[in-house]
Amino acid sequence: MEFWDILTMIGGLCLFLFGMNVMGESLERRAGSSLRTLLSKLTSNRMLGFLTGLAVTAVIQSSSATTVMVVGFVNSGLLTLRQAIGVIMGANVGTTVTAWILSLGGIEGDTFILQMLKPTNFTPILALIGIIFYMFLKDSKKKDTGMIFLGFAVLMFGMDTMSGAVEGLKDEAWFRDLFLLFKNPILGVLAGAVLTAIIQSSSASVGILQALSATGQVSYAAAIPIIMGQNIGTCITAILSSFGTNKNAKRAAFVHLLFNIIGTTICLTLFMLADWIFSPAILGESATYLGISICHTAYNIICTSILLPCGGLLEKLVCVLVPDSKAPEAVAELDERLLATPPMALESCRNLTAEMATEVRGTLKQGISSLTDLNDELAASIREGEDKADHYEDILGTYLVKLSALQISSDDSAEAAMLLKVIGDFERISDHSVNLLEAAEELKQKGLKFSDAAQKELSVLVKAADRIMELSVDAFVRNDYDLARKIEPLEQVIDDLKDQMRARHILRLQQGSCSIEIGFVWTDLLTSLERTSDHCSNIAGGIIDMHDHHLNTHEALRSVRSGSSGFQKLYQEYSAQFRLN
């Protein structure tokens, strides 16, 4: 093997790894919300988790990425450790798809159909389609599709380049001796583990093994232990990603490692016994692209079949190895590791925003309660709720800005922008809750009291504000388009109530039944409740905007007001329900 062959092999390896990375990232962006939908359907059912892990990994072509994503979700509390175990096992099987794609390079035959199945013949066509999609189409999804084709073409070109460069190794004595050495199963496992740990991709290391098999010097006796070791080496990515996480996230990473170590131990023992007792002739034969794919898939299916029913035992074992600490640990609310998988990071943001919405709803209820039942404990709770809302806005805003700066799909980008607006609305509602509290405190400190007529009017507005907040939170948490369209008519009714109550207050001032001093508090209350409804309207507009793709919240709300007779019907119903006597 000459110096130039070494350079060619290095170049082919670089193209192979680059193509795999580009294709995986593009597949991930193209899948977008589909990946989030898969994860959102996870239950404690281990088989469903297994199928989910398999499907996600088959889509993004990386078990390491799936496992890192799972560690991040466990760290964020979006997945339990029990759910994560099934997903991790599924990821190990899903990653075998790449080897099957690469095995197409070993197809032999002279017919047109067989020749067209060879990657060297059809990837130029994919590359042509890919470059047209990427350079000449504006739609981001079509551009991502183009990048998938280009990434695959580069990957296969790199694979072909590697195979051609190493072909001369078949005449090298040292190379033959090296793979004779790897016939020692223990050394083969170590070699596979070290190579995969270095490049952090079992799919890539299997591809390299397939390329080396073109020399004819790689026997099945050497290839099978190397494949087993590759599954251990790929765990390094998850282990590294677990640094700085909570206990359950560390356990998820160690489950991945334990699963592969136990599976390798069992399968390696069976392999050595079979070799010693039966000495099958096939182990001495030269491995092929297809043969390596079959061995890779069979090994992962066997391991999963053995260990999937033992998920509960794995969970107990890892809890012993990573015990709970006595000191309480802070739970990370948003995990930056998930930024490597933007659709999942966005799902984490949406879930945390839903949590924020529920907290703010409770704070507003408390703010309303303070108007009639003020006490120190309630006041402290309201201010604590406002501080929490500020914290939610800070961490979500910072995270969403980082997420928006990444290369994500247009739909995900629009949702990130919507969430940035919505968290601001929820935070402002919490501020208005404190404003209600301060108004209640001022009334108590100054010994002021509203007239009976004013109290009755205020109770109507309070009920309307509570109702619109309830609708807004439910619509957001459930992402309910129809429910969101019911909010704008109620916001208009609250605007009308505010105008009527302000006019009645002026009349009471003229009649001398109300003082100017209490009038300032009255105005502050009306303003806080009316602005709360405005923010609820904005939240509804964001939901409608995402559904109708207006890309403009005000346009979305205008479409509700002018879209049909439904708006007027709801407006009349709310007007009758929340009417001043």
LINZIPE-V677188 format. One record per residue. N is the residue number from 1. RES is the residue in one small letter. SS is DSSP state (@ for helix, = for strand, . for the rest). Layout:
n: [N & N]
res: [RES & RES]
ss: [SS & SS]
This chain:
n: [1 & 2 & 3 & 4 & 5 & 6 & 7 & 8 & 9 & 10 & 11 & 12 & 13 & 14 & 15 & 16 & 17 & 18 & 19 & 20 & 21 & 22 & 23 & 24 & 25 & 26 & 27 & 28 & 29 & 30 & 31 & 32 & 33 & 34 & 35 & 36 & 37 & 38 & 39 & 40 & 41 & 42 & 43 & 44 & 45 & 46 & 47 & 48 & 49 & 50 & 51 & 52 & 53 & 54 & 55 & 56 & 57 & 58 & 59 & 60 & 61 & 62 & 63 & 64 & 65 & 66 & 67 & 68 & 69 & 70 & 71 & 72 & 73 & 74 & 75 & 76 & 77 & 78 & 79 & 80 & 81 & 82 & 83 & 84 & 85 & 86 & 87 & 88 & 89 & 90 & 91 & 92 & 93 & 94 & 95 & 96 & 97 & 98 & 99 & 100 & 101 & 102 & 103 & 104 & 105 & 106 & 107 & 108 & 109 & 110 & 111 & 112 & 113 & 114 & 115 & 116 & 117 & 118 & 119 & 120 & 121 & 122 & 123 & 124 & 125 & 126 & 127 & 128 & 129 & 130 & 131 & 132 & 133 & 134 & 135 & 136 & 137 & 138 & 139 & 140 & 141 & 142 & 143 & 144 & 145 & 146 & 147 & 148 & 149 & 150 & 151 & 152 & 153 & 154 & 155 & 156 & 157 & 158 & 159 & 160 & 161 & 162 & 163 & 164 & 165 & 166 & 167 & 168 & 169 & 170 & 171 & 172 & 173 & 174 & 175 & 176 & 177 & 178 & 179 & 180 & 181 & 182 & 183 & 184 & 185 & 186 & 187 & 188 & 189 & 190 & 191 & 192 & 193 & 194 & 195 & 196 & 197 & 198 & 199 & 200 & 201 & 202 & 203 & 204 & 205 & 206 & 207 & 208 & 209 & 210 & 211 & 212 & 213 & 214 & 215 & 216 & 217 & 218 & 219 & 220 & 221 & 222 & 223 & 224 & 225 & 226 & 227 & 228 & 229 & 230 & 231 & 232 & 233 & 234 & 235 & 236 & 237 & 238 & 239 & 240 & 241 & 242 & 243 & 244 & 245 & 246 & 247 & 248 & 249 & 250 & 251 & 252 & 253 & 254 & 255 & 256 & 257 & 258 & 259 & 260 & 261 & 262 & 263 & 264 & 265 & 266 & 267 & 268 & 269 & 270 & 271 & 272 & 273 & 274 & 275 & 276 & 277 & 278 & 279 & 280 & 281 & 282 & 283 & 284 & 285 & 286 & 287 & 288 & 289 & 290 & 291 & 292 & 293 & 294 & 295 & 296 & 297 & 298 & 299 & 300 & 301 & 302 & 303 & 304 & 305 & 306 & 307 & 308 & 309 & 310 & 311 & 312 & 313 & 314 & 315 & 316 & 317 & 318 & 319 & 320 & 321 & 322 & 323 & 324 & 325 & 326 & 327 & 328 & 329 & 330 & 331 & 332 & 333 & 334 & 335 & 336 & 337 & 338 & 339 & 340 & 341 & 342 & 343 & 344 & 345 & 346 & 347 & 348 & 349 & 350 & 351 & 352 & 353 & 354 & 355 & 356 & 357 & 358 & 359 & 360 & 361 & 362 & 363 & 364 & 365 & 366 & 367 & 368 & 369 & 370 & 371 & 372 & 373 & 374 & 375 & 376 & 377 & 378 & 379 & 380 & 381 & 382 & 383 & 384 & 385 & 386 & 387 & 388 & 389 & 390 & 391 & 392 & 393 & 394 & 395 & 396 & 397 & 398 & 399 & 400 & 401 & 402 & 403 & 404 & 405 & 406 & 407 & 408 & 409 & 410 & 411 & 412 & 413 & 414 & 415 & 416 & 417 & 418 & 419 & 420 & 421 & 422 & 423 & 424 & 425 & 426 & 427 & 428 & 429 & 430 & 431 & 432 & 433 & 434 & 435 & 436 & 437 & 438 & 439 & 440 & 441 & 442 & 443 & 444 & 445 & 446 & 447 & 448 & 449 & 450 & 451 & 452 & 453 & 454 & 455 & 456 & 457 & 458 & 459 & 460 & 461 & 462 & 463 & 464 & 465 & 466 & 467 & 468 & 469 & 470 & 471 & 472 & 473 & 474 & 475 & 476 & 477 & 478 & 479 & 480 & 481 & 482 & 483 & 484 & 485 & 486 & 487 & 488 & 489 & 490 & 491 & 492 & 493 & 494 & 495 & 496 & 497 & 498 & 499 & 500 & 501 & 502 & 503 & 504 & 505 & 506 & 507 & 508 & 509 & 510 & 511 & 512 & 513 & 514 & 515 & 516 & 517 & 518 & 519 & 520 & 521 & 522 & 523 & 524 & 525 & 526 & 527 & 528 & 529 & 530 & 531 & 532 & 533 & 534 & 535 & 536 & 537 & 538 & 539 & 540 & 541 & 542 & 543 & 544 & 545 & 546 & 547 & 548 & 549 & 550 & 551 & 552 & 553 & 554 & 555 & 556 & 557 & 558 & 559 & 560 & 561 & 562 & 563 & 564 & 565 & 566 & 567 & 568 & 569 & 570 & 571 & 572 & 573 & 574 & 575 & 576 & 577 & 578 & 579 & 580 & 581]
res: [m & e & f & w & d & i & l & t & m & i & g & g & l & c & l & f & l & f & g & m & n & v & m & g & e & s & l & e & r & r & a & g & s & s & l & r & t & l & l & s & k & l & t & s & n & r & m & l & g & f & l & t & g & l & a & v & t & a & v & i & q & s & s & s & a & t & t & v & m & v & v & g & f & v & n & s & g & l & l & t & l & r & q & a & i & g & v & i & m & g & a & n & v & g & t & t & v & t & a & w & i & l & s & l & g & g & i & e & g & d & t & f & i & l & q & m & l & k & p & t & n & f & t & p & i & l & a & l & i & g & i & i & f & y & m & f & l & k & d & s & k & k & k & d & t & g & m & i & f & l & g & f & a & v & l & m & f & g & m & d & t & m & s & g & a & v & e & g & l & k & d & e & a & w & f & r & d & l & f & l & l & f & k & n & p & i & l & g & v & l & a & g & a & v & l & t & a & i & i & q & s & s & s & a & s & v & g & i & l & q & a & l & s & a & t & g & q & v & s & y & a & a & a & i & p & i & i & m & g & q & n & i & g & t & c & i & t & a & i & l & s & s & f & g & t & n & k & n & a & k & r & a & a & f & v & h & l & l & f & n & i & i & g & t & t & i & c & l & t & l & f & m & l & a & d & w & i & f & s & p & a & i & l & g & e & s & a & t & y & l & g & i & s & i & c & h & t & a & y & n & i & i & c & t & s & i & l & l & p & c & g & g & l & l & e & k & l & v & c & v & l & v & p & d & s & k & a & p & e & a & v & a & e & l & d & e & r & l & l & a & t & p & p & m & a & l & e & s & c & r & n & l & t & a & e & m & a & t & e & v & r & g & t & l & k & q & g & i & s & s & l & t & d & l & n & d & e & l & a & a & s & i & r & e & g & e & d & k & a & d & h & y & e & d & i & l & g & t & y & l & v & k & l & s & a & l & q & i & s & s & d & d & s & a & e & a & a & m & l & l & k & v & i & g & d & f & e & r & i & s & d & h & s & v & n & l & l & e & a & a & e & e & l & k & q & k & g & l & k & f & s & d & a & a & q & k & e & l & s & v & l & v & k & a & a & d & r & i & m & e & l & s & v & d & a & f & v & r & n & d & y & d & l & a & r & k & i & e & p & l & e & q & v & i & d & d & l & k & d & q & m & r & a & r & h & i & l & r & l & q & q & g & s & c & s & i & e & i & g & f & v & w & t & d & l & l & t & s & l & e & r & t & s & d & h & c & s & n & i & a & g & g & i & i & d & m & h & d & h & h & l & n & t & h & e & a & l & r & s & v & r & s & g & s & s & g & f & q & k & l & y & q & e & y & s & a & q & f & r & l & n]
ss: [. & . & @ & @ & @ & @ & @ & @ & @ & @ & @ & @ & @ & @ & @ & @ & @ & @ & @ & @ & @ & @ & @ & @ & @ & @ & @ & @ & @ & @ & @ & . & @ & @ & @ & @ & @ & @ & @ & @ & . & . & . & . & . & @ & @ & @ & @ & @ & @ & @ & @ & @ & @ & @ & @ & @ & @ & @ & . & . & @ & @ & @ & @ & @ & @ & @ & @ & @ & @ & @ & @ & @ & . & . & . & . & . & @ & @ & @ & @ & @ & @ & @ & @ & @ & @ & @ & @ & @ & @ & . & @ & @ & @ & @ & @ & @ & @ & @ & @ & @ & @ & . & . & . & . & . & @ & @ & @ & @ & @ & @ & . & @ & @ & @ & @ & @ & @ & @ & @ & @ & @ & @ & @ & @ & @ & @ & @ & @ & @ & . & . & . & @ & @ & @ & @ & @ & @ & @ & @ & @ & @ & @ & @ & @ & @ & @ & @ & @ & @ & @ & @ & @ & @ & @ & @ & @ & @ & @ & @ & @ & @ & @ & @ & . & @ & @ & @ & @ & @ & @ & @ & @ & @ & . & . & . & @ & @ & @ & @ & @ & @ & @ & @ & @ & @ & @ & @ & @ & @ & @ & . & . & @ & @ & @ & @ & @ & @ & @ & @ & @ & @ & @ & @ & @ & @ & . & . & . & = & @ & @ & @ & @ & @ & @ & @ & @ & @ & @ & @ & @ & @ & @ & . & @ & @ & @ & @ & @ & @ & @ & . & . & . & . & . & @ & @ & @ & @ & @ & @ & @ & @ & @ & @ & @ & @ & @ & @ & @ & @ & @ & @ & @ & @ & @ & @ & @ & @ & @ & @ & @ & @ & @ & @ & @ & @ & . & . & @ & @ & @ & @ & . & = & . & . & @ & @ & @ & @ & @ & @ & @ & @ & @ & @ & @ & @ & @ & @ & @ & @ & @ & @ & @ & @ & @ & @ & @ & @ & @ & @ & @ & @ & @ & @ & @ & @ & @ & . & . & . & . & . & . & . & . & . & . & . & . & . & . & @ & @ & @ & @ & @ & . & @ & @ & @ & @ & @ & @ & @ & @ & @ & @ & @ & @ & @ & @ & @ & @ & @ & @ & @ & @ & @ & @ & @ & @ & @ & @ & @ & @ & . & . & . & . & . & . & @ & @ & @ & @ & @ & @ & @ & @ & @ & @ & @ & @ & @ & @ & @ & @ & @ & @ & @ & @ & @ & @ & @ & @ & @ & @ & @ & @ & @ & . & . & . & . & . & @ & @ & @ & @ & @ & @ & @ & @ & @ & @ & @ & @ & @ & @ & @ & @ & @ & @ & @ & @ & @ & @ & @ & @ & @ & @ & @ & @ & @ & @ & @ & @ & @ & @ & @ & @ & @ & . & . & . & . & . & @ & @ & @ & @ & @ & @ & @ & @ & @ & @ & @ & @ & @ & @ & @ & @ & @ & @ & @ & @ & @ & @ & @ & @ & @ & @ & @ & . & . & @ & @ & @ & @ & . & . & @ & @ & @ & @ & @ & @ & @ & @ & @ & @ & @ & @ & @ & @ & @ & @ & @ & @ & @ & @ & @ & @ & @ & @ & @ & . & . & . & . & @ & @ & @ & @ & @ & @ & @ & @ & @ & @ & @ & @ & @ & @ & @ & @ & @ & @ & @ & @ & @ & @ & @ & @ & @ & @ & @ & @ & @ & @ & @ & @ & @ & . & . & . & . & @ & @ & @ & @ & @ & @ & @ & @ & @ & @ & @ & . & @ & @ & @ & @ & @ & @ & @ & @ & @ & @ & @ & @ & @ & . & . & . & .]
